[in-house]
């Protein structure tokens, strides 16, 4: 199996829970960006050795967290040496509202991946769109370019929508399938 690394920042634990579900589905490894926007020791080497890099961040004010942006800016060394060229990339985000301008965060990830010369993997899922569907259906929020989830601002990590976590696991499985096929 290809090496899949999920690099993410989580402000309150919700994005971490989504990252864990993606890792469960993909059998990938988690790499957390800390509260100061830094990777742990050996993190850059772990990303250089990966075949797939999955980006994750909460959406704050229509974009990734500043901690994720600091990481992205620091990736310029990897960009200069083309360490991530021809790797697969994917991304996910969580915010409090159903829309919350999550597309801004997903588009940020796509742009970052393209600047690094990576190949982008979308969700590959259709979205349920009939009256009988509920929030617990897989891909209920209709993410195509990347995984999007929503957690009310006053909800604990344990109160996250089960359908969103099932979607995250399915997205992880999609990433693992793409890695097997293309990486």
Secondary structure, 3 states (H helix, E strand, C coil): CCCEEEEECCCCCHHHHHHHHHHHHHCCEEEECCCCCCCCCCHHHHHHHCCEEEEEEEEECCEECHHHHHHHHHCHHHHHHCCCCCCEEEEEEEECCCCCCHHHHHHHHHHHHHHCCCEECCCCCCCCCCCCCCCCCCCCCCCCCCEEEECCCCCCHHHCCHHHHHHHHHHHHHHHHHHHHHC
